Amino acid sequence: MLGLSFGTILYDLGIVAFGVVVLLMLMKYSGIFKKLKQDTRIKFEETRNEATIARGTGNVGYEVIQRFNVQRMDDVRQRFNEESAKYISWVQSISLFPLLGLLGTVVGLVPGLGSLTEQNFDVLYRSLGTALSSTIVGILCAIVLKVVSNFGASTVVNEIENILVENDREYTNLLNFHKLSEE
């Protein structure tokens, strides 16, 4: 062992504990977005089917557009925006881990640098161990969490955004079809 002090071990465990909390929250939002993706897909299919039937019969009147407009997935869109904002704040917290490691580095080096005037190399070696352990823990937590966030909910978020864009395009097509049928 590097001869780490109790304070160093406690600090490193604090970083790891914070990492576990962030990991659990990222996993929670991954589940939330998977469910939201299912809801979005179902809602989109319902609205698209109604639009397809209306176009097929040539009956794209104002009432059909209004129904489609009401069904434009506003509730799904609102839930998506709310959950995305929360998710983004957890993803942004990943950037704190290298900073926490750097803070541990600086705090760990202060006693070691002070001991150089007394040529006390034992204190210097202990402080280097403290500094490096905090740096390693902070960087490793950031790497693991970044990988989890990139392969977890982020891909589902992109899929939901694509469904919402497709829905908007379908609505625009319906409006254009309505304008052409009136001419």
Order of alpha helices (4+ residues) and beta strands (2+ residues): alpha-alpha-alpha-alpha-alpha-alpha
